[in-house]
């Protein structure tokens, strides 16, 4: 967490009455067409730049995903939310739920600021063994672990204004009770002391918390989620340090019959293309200490617009990632009207080895296929707002994919052989004057020696997500065109350098 609701179908039970009631009132009371027109409520999910296959709040400000947890067939997404404005403000935990990671129902706000401060980022767990003692009458508690940020303490220049607190739910996230003895982990005097990500570490029969503590990650353990003991620190002399470390996530993945541990660390500034970015480390964790396998700095997404991402807990053998699709350089300034910011597509994670180095790969979750409109079309000039396309290319030559519209705007995704890098050029992709430096080209290294490149590109109104070489290199970029970039043209230094192998328009989730 860094300082700086949907259509009517996505609503709380109370607000679900609004459309029907509004229809009755209009029919009974309005006498003229002009009066009816004046009172028509615009559907916010049809606003300019609104994503059609990504989660975004019905209105107001959103940033980091929080508390990602899977319970009884339902994916819960909590998120940093300011319900009273479209720029960053006193943080709440917003809440949305889904059964397929695509269609989201925005729920009532889960956690509100209180006397201890704003509700900053954190995580949520299913306390199946009731280690916390919060369970009642056979009901298994969900426990949220979050940072209380005291704005008054910050104003006074204190160094301990961020502390870790918990809340619990006995109705699967519908309502929450804050623990009366909060905070459960008090700040020893570190200015940046936040974003707890908690997992159950079965070999040690304990909970483990990864906590961002200024320029490093501190690990704590607990038997009951209430009393925490410091185990170790990692990262003071590892990885990228262009800005403060935050939003960690630690989890295991199996590869080649061996268990590896992955540690995410978001950093702002200091990302690979300026501003925000999320680096990761792969190594071993023994319940107390994390040891990286190598010294290479790696990024889960090299584009400018994927930050503070974490993974869902309680999903068994699947490891599913979600990030905030923006950048602190301009998140408060992007030209949307009633809402600001969206999440990335959910992505499934796996490991892969290249030149004896283990990397993380990510791809859109398989559930995305359900949104495809069939049959798939040929190379389009359709003006479609959201679509997915696959390409194969000769990586011994330069190539590019140009997305454009009738207004003369364009986004270019390509590969430069001389530097062995992929790139996304959004300099001509629409509105950019809201922030100096937004109109730029971002770059990402190609991490495989294979002479053939494979690319999956997902475009949605005002965003593009590129998954290259099986998700080994990923780039996410937002942009703001006057009309959808539905035209695709292919360019290569050789006659058969790149070809389209698939394309399908995607149905709106709204």
ABEGO torsion letter per residue (X at the ends): XBBXXBBAABBBAAAAAAAAAAAAAAAAABABAAAAAAABBBBAAABBGBBAABBBBABEBBBBBBGBBBBGGBBBBBBBBBAABABBBBBBBBBBBBAAGABBBBBBBABBBBAAEBBBBEBBBBBAAGAAGABBGGBBBBBBBBBBBBAAAAAAGBAAABBBBBBBBAAGGABBBBBAAOBABBBAGBABBBGBBBBBBAAAGBBBBBBBBGABBBBBBBAAGABBBBABBBGAABEBAABBBBGBBBBBBBBGGBBBBBBBBBBOBGBAAEEBBBBBBBBBBAGABBBBABABBBBABABABBBGBBBBBGAEABBBBBBBBBBAAAAAABABAABBEBBBBBBBBBBBBBGGBBBBBBBBBAAAAAABBOBBBBBBAAGBABBBBBBBBBAABBBBBBBBBAAGBBBBBBBBAAAGBBBBBAAAAEBAAABBGABBBBBBBBABABABBBBBBBBBGABBBBBBGGGABBBBBBBBBABBBABBBBBBABAAABBBABBBBBBBAX
